[in-house]
Amino acid sequence: MNNQNLQQINLKSLIRTVPDFPKPGIQFKDITPVLRNPTSFKSAIDQMTSPFDKTSIDTVVAIEARGYLLGAGIALKIGSGIVPVRKPNKLPWLTFEESYELEYGSETLQIHQDAIAKGDNVLLVDDVLATGGTLRATINLVERFGANIVGISLLAELTFLNGREQLKGLQAHSVISY
């Protein structure tokens, strides 16, 4: 199957909504059906990468946990390294940390202090943009390194939550919008 046919897969139809997860009132977007099929997974990676085809990227920064799966595929496709952003006490080395608010609570993220070189061109990757708190915290972490954030790639965006307001005018690409 060629790239043009892969681009035509309706990924949105594969994402299921799980009501009241992880708490009442949240309509969780479950991307695992996209990931379980190699054709839809490849299509997701192709569509998330295509806006950055002509961009020099040194490092993909992927956000825990589903962002890792997408970020790893993107890093392999573009030939870059990948850096994980994790919840507290999961990384074994010295870390920077950033706390933020979610639509259903608060959280903290960490990154290794030696994960990114000053001046690196960085692409941020996550599965879903909701309120933007997770990405805002990740942007703050990456900015500590003096790196250049060249863009943000997302599989899906919940536009009604206005998460892009947290992204400081950075180029953000979403394959799917709700």
For each residue, the residues with C-beta under 8 A, 3 or more apart:
1: 5 6 39
2: 5 6
3: 6 7 46
4: 7 8
5: 1 2 8 9
6: 1 2 3 9 39 42 43 46
7: 3 4 43 46 47 50
8: 4 5
9: 5 6 39 40 43
10: 13 14
11: 14 15 34 40 43 44 47 155 175 176
12: 15 156 176
13: 10
14: 10 11 33 34 37 40
15: 11 12 29 30 31 33 34 156 176
16: 29 30 33
17: 27 28 29 30
18: 21 27 28 29 30
19: 26 27 28
20: 23 24 25 26
21: 18 26 28
22: 26 28 104
23: 20 26 104
24: 20
25: 20 104
26: 19 20 21 22 23 103 104
27: 17 18 19
28: 17 18 19 21 22
29: 15 16 17 18 127 128 156 158 178
30: 15 16 17 18 33
31: 15 34 35 66 127 128 155 156
32: 35 36
33: 14 15 16 30 36 37 40
34: 11 14 15 31 37 40 41 44 155
35: 31 32 40 41 44 66 69
36: 32 33 41
37: 14 33 34 40 41
38: 41 42
39: 1 6 9 42 43
40: 9 11 14 33 34 35 37 43 44
41: 34 35 36 37 38 44 45 73
42: 6 38 39 45 46 73
43: 6 7 9 11 39 40 46 47
44: 11 34 35 40 41 47 48 70 73 155 175
45: 41 42 48 49 70 73 74 77
46: 3 6 7 42 43 49 50 77
47: 7 11 43 44 50 175
48: 44 45 70 74 125 153 154 155 173 175
49: 45 46 52 53 74 77 78 153
50: 7 46 47 53
51: 151 153 171 173
52: 49 55 57 78 123 150 151 153 173
53: 49 50
54:
55: 52 121 123 150 151
56: 121 150
57: 52 60 78 80 121 122 123 150
58: 80 81 117 120 121 122
59: 80 81 82 83 115 116 120 121 122 123 147
60: 57 71 74 75 78 80 81 82 83 122 123 124 125
61: 71 82 83 85 111 115 116 122 123 124 125 138 142
62: 67 68 70 71 72 75 82 83 84 85 125 126
63: 67 68 71 85 109 124 125 126 134 135 138
64: 67 68 84 85 86 87 90 109
65: 68 69
66: 31 35 69 70 126 127 128
67: 62 63 64 70 71 85 125 126 127
68: 62 63 64 65 71 72 82 84
69: 35 65 66 72 73 127
70: 44 45 48 62 66 67 73 74 125 126 127 153 155
71: 60 61 62 63 67 68 74 75 82 125
72: 62 68 69 75 76 82
73: 41 42 44 45 69 70 76 77
74: 45 48 49 60 70 71 77 78 123 125 153
75: 60 62 71 72 78 79 80 81 82
76: 72 73 79
77: 45 46 49 73 74
78: 49 52 57 60 74 75 123
79: 75 76
80: 57 58 59 60 75 123
81: 58 59 60 75
82: 59 60 61 62 68 71 72 75
83: 59 60 61 62 111 112 115 116
84: 62 64 68 91 111
85: 61 62 63 64 67 109 110 111 138 141
86: 64 90 91 109 110 111
87: 64 90 107 108 109 110
88: 97 108 110
89:
90: 64 86 87 110
91: 84 86 95 110 111 112
92:
93: 112 113 114
94: 112 113 114
95: 91 110 111 112 113
96: 110 111 113 141 144
97: 88 108 109 110 111 141
98: 108 109 110 137 138 140 141
99: 106 107 108 109 137
100: 106 107 108 109 133 134 136 137
101: 105 106 131 133
102: 105 106 107 130 131 133 134
103: 26 130 131 133 161
104: 22 23 25 26
105: 101 102
106: 99 100 101 102
107: 87 99 100 102 133 134 137
108: 87 88 97 98 99 100 137
109: 63 64 85 86 87 97 98 99 100 134 137 138 141
110: 85 86 87 88 90 91 95 96 97 98 141
111: 61 83 84 85 86 91 95 96 97 115 116 141 142
112: 83 91 93 94 95 115
113: 93 94 95 96
114: 93 94
115: 59 61 83 111 112 145
116: 59 61 83 111 120 122 142 145 147
117: 58 120 145 147
118: 145 146 147
119: 146 147 148
120: 58 59 116 117 145 147 148
121: 55 56 57 58 59 147 148 150
122: 57 58 59 60 61 116 142 147 148 149 150
123: 52 55 57 59 60 61 74 78 80 149 150 151 152 153
124: 60 61 63 135 138 139 142 149 151 152 153
125: 48 60 61 62 63 67 70 71 74 152 153 154
126: 62 63 66 67 70 129 134 135 138 152 154 155
127: 29 31 66 67 69 70 154 155 156
128: 29 31 66 154 155 156 157 158
129: 126 132 135 152 154 156 157 158 163 164 172 174
130: 102 103 133 134 158 161 163
131: 101 102 103 161 162 163 166
132: 129 135 136 161 162 163 164 165 166 167
133: 100 101 102 103 107 130 136 137 166
134: 63 100 102 107 109 126 130 137 138
135: 63 124 126 129 132 138 139 152 163 166 167
136: 100 132 133 139 140 166 167
137: 98 99 100 107 108 109 133 134 140 141
138: 61 63 85 98 109 124 126 134 135 141 142
139: 124 135 136 142 143 149 166 167 168 170
140: 98 136 137 143 144
141: 85 96 97 98 109 110 111 137 138 144
142: 61 111 116 122 124 138 139 145 147 149
143: 139 140 146 147 149
144: 96 140 141
145: 115 116 117 118 120 142
146: 118 119 143
147: 59 116 117 118 119 120 121 122 142 143
148: 119 120 121 122
149: 122 123 124 139 142 143 152 170
150: 52 55 56 57 121 122 123 171
151: 51 52 55 123 124 170 171 172 173
152: 123 124 125 126 129 135 149 167 170 171 172 173
153: 48 49 51 52 70 74 123 124 125 172 173
154: 48 125 126 127 128 129 157 172 173 174 175
155: 11 31 34 44 48 70 126 127 128 174 175 176
156: 12 15 29 31 127 128 129 174 175 176 177 178
157: 128 129 154 163 164 172 174 176 177 178
158: 29 128 129 130 161 163 178
159: 162 164 177 178
160: 178
161: 103 130 131 132 158
162: 131 132 159 165
163: 129 130 131 132 135 157 158 166 167
164: 129 132 157 159 167 172
165: 132 162
166: 131 132 133 135 136 139 163
167: 132 135 136 139 152 163 164 170 172
168: 139
169:
170: 139 149 151 152 167
171: 51 150 151 152
172: 129 151 152 153 154 157 164 167
173: 48 51 52 151 152 153 154
174: 129 154 155 156 157 177
175: 11 44 47 48 154 155 156
176: 11 12 15 155 156 157
177: 156 157 159 174
178: 29 156 157 158 159 160
